Amino acid sequence: MNFKGADIISVRDFSKEDILYILDCAARMETNPRPTLLAGKVMASLFFEPSTRTRLSFEAAMSQLGGSVIGFASPTSTSLTKGESLRDTIRMVEAYSDVIVMRHPLDGSARLAAEISRVPVINGGDGTNQHPTQTFLDLYTIRKCKGRLDGLKIGFVGDLKYGRTVHSLSEALRHFNTTMYFIALEQLRMPQTHLNDLKAHGIKYHETANIHEAIGNLDILYATRIQQERFPDPVEYEKVKGAFVIDTEILREAKSDMKIMHPLPRREEITDEVDQTGFALYFEQARNGIPIRQALLALVTGAIQ
């Protein structure tokens, strides 16, 4: 595809070849820094929802390429508090920037922003829907660690109902002939629409509520926190929090070269003692956000092709 001027909204918009091209561009960014590549370019960072890694890594990525950043980390400091619509906010911000990065709590908000904006929009997460740049850095991390994406056995554990990172990554992995294991309580299982999509693409998957049944098979275990802020009823959250805890005891059942990933922030689902083991990959995963987001910013602004 032609990336110049393109929006990054959903992994569904990208072919296997597109995905691999983005990963290759990120690898070049990591090995060959280009501190003036985006000099004179402006990135608008619009975060209508809390974020640490996504927001800061995008800002760091832009700064390290010589560009500048405007925007906000909380809508309370903007004209939204005066009733300004998302549509009008995007129309104003596009006049000040070359690319917009946005996180918003409503599903579909990123697609709406892209339809309005005349500059590229990159989705930093829209509700429970998609988080494509997290998916690209997850794929980049897996490939760096395992040397390939094809033929791996990847488990997802935790909140698979509300976890947009899980939804996006499973959709991307259908290009790579992986076998997936979805480990969750019944009320947090993977949405049926996603399972139907995997089945339609001939992807093998297994569902279980027992992590012991799956962990010994896995090359990658992708853990997620229980998304408390997505629950309409706090009582329901209390019933499921702490359902899965990964500690050194359970890791005795894992293959010695299995790696644990997590989009962060974590709560009680991975104990601190795991950080000191060879299984932990989540901090390197977070660092990989820089080259991936540099590649995406450079591609959509036309700085590289």
Order of alpha helices (4+ residues) and beta strands (2+ residues): alpha-beta-alpha-beta-alpha-beta-alpha-beta-alpha-beta-alpha-beta-alpha-beta-beta-alpha-beta-alpha-alpha
